[in-house]
Amino acid sequence: MLFSTHITDDLEHAADFITYIAGGRLHYSGLKDEFEDSFRLVKGGPEQLDAIAGRALGIHRYTTGFDALMHTSAAKKLQSDDTNPALEPVSIDDIVRLTNTKEEER
């Protein structure tokens, strides 16, 4: 069954297989769990932003820091750096939000 939606909560509950296209670019096609596992949410303070800025797929900047989306392999390499930002699992909503955002300070 093909189910097309922008409601990410529906995908979290109903999908086993995801094809994610944003801005005309195919980001992923495969199992939902592998889709979520292939990314990490990276959080840190303003002083840590320079270390990830060129490697992030999307960034939300705040006056106190940032949230960024990175591929899991790239995010894990940060743990060996001195910057050591926080790494968290992502939801489908996080992936969609951060791959469809322009860098803005909130």
C-alpha positions in Angstrom: 0.0 0.0 0.0 1.3 3.4 -0.9 0.6 6.1 1.7 1.6 9.7 1.0 1.5 12.1 3.9 3.0 15.2 5.5 1.7 14.1 8.9 4.9 12.5 10.4 3.0 11.0 13.3 1.1 8.8 10.9 4.4 7.5 9.6 5.7 6.8 13.1 2.7 4.5 13.7 1.8 3.0 10.3 4.9 2.7 8.1 7.3 -0.1 7.8 9.1 1.2 4.7 9.7 4.9 3.9 10.8 6.8 0.8 11.6 10.3 1.8 11.9 13.0 -0.9 12.4 16.7 0.0 13.2 19.5 -2.4 13.4 17.1 -5.3 16.1 15.1 -3.6 15.8 11.5 -2.5 17.1 11.4 1.0 16.3 7.8 1.8 14.3 4.7 0.7 14.1 1.7 3.0 13.0 0.4 6.3 11.6 3.0 8.7 13.8 1.9 11.7 16.9 2.1 9.5 15.8 5.5 8.4 15.6 6.8 11.9 18.8 5.0 12.9 20.8 6.6 10.1 20.5 10.1 11.6 21.2 11.7 15.0 20.0 14.9 16.6 23.1 16.9 17.7 22.6 19.6 20.3 25.1 22.0 21.7 26.0 25.5 22.7 27.0 28.3 20.4 30.7 27.6 20.9 30.2 24.1 19.5 28.5 25.2 16.3 31.6 25.7 14.2 32.6 22.1 14.7 29.4 20.8 13.0 28.3 23.6 10.7 29.8 22.1 7.5 28.7 18.6 8.2 25.1 19.1 9.3 22.1 18.4 7.0 20.0 21.1 8.7 20.5 23.4 11.7 18.1 25.4 13.9 20.1 28.1 15.7 19.0 29.5 19.0 20.5 32.2 21.1 21.6 29.6 23.6 22.8 26.9 21.1 21.5 24.8 18.2 19.8 21.6 17.1 21.3 19.9 14.0 20.6 16.8 12.0 23.6 14.7 11.0 24.2 11.2 9.6 24.9 8.9 12.5 28.4 8.1 11.4 29.4 11.8 11.2 27.7 12.5 14.5 29.6 9.7 16.3 32.9 11.1 15.1 32.1 14.3 17.1 32.2 12.3 20.3 36.0 11.9 19.9 36.4 15.6 19.3 36.9 18.0 22.1 33.6 19.7 21.3 31.5 16.7 22.5 28.0 17.9 21.7 25.0 15.9 22.9 23.7 13.2 20.5 20.1 12.0 20.6 18.0 9.6 18.6 15.7 11.4 16.1 12.1 11.1 15.2 10.8 11.3 11.6 9.5 14.7 12.6 13.0 15.8 13.5 14.4 14.6 10.2 11.6 16.4 8.1 11.9 19.6 10.2 15.7 19.8 9.9 16.0 18.8 6.2 13.4 21.4 5.3 14.7 24.4 7.2 16.9 27.3 6.4 19.4 28.3 9.0 17.7 30.8 11.2 18.3 32.1 14.7 15.2 31.9 16.9 
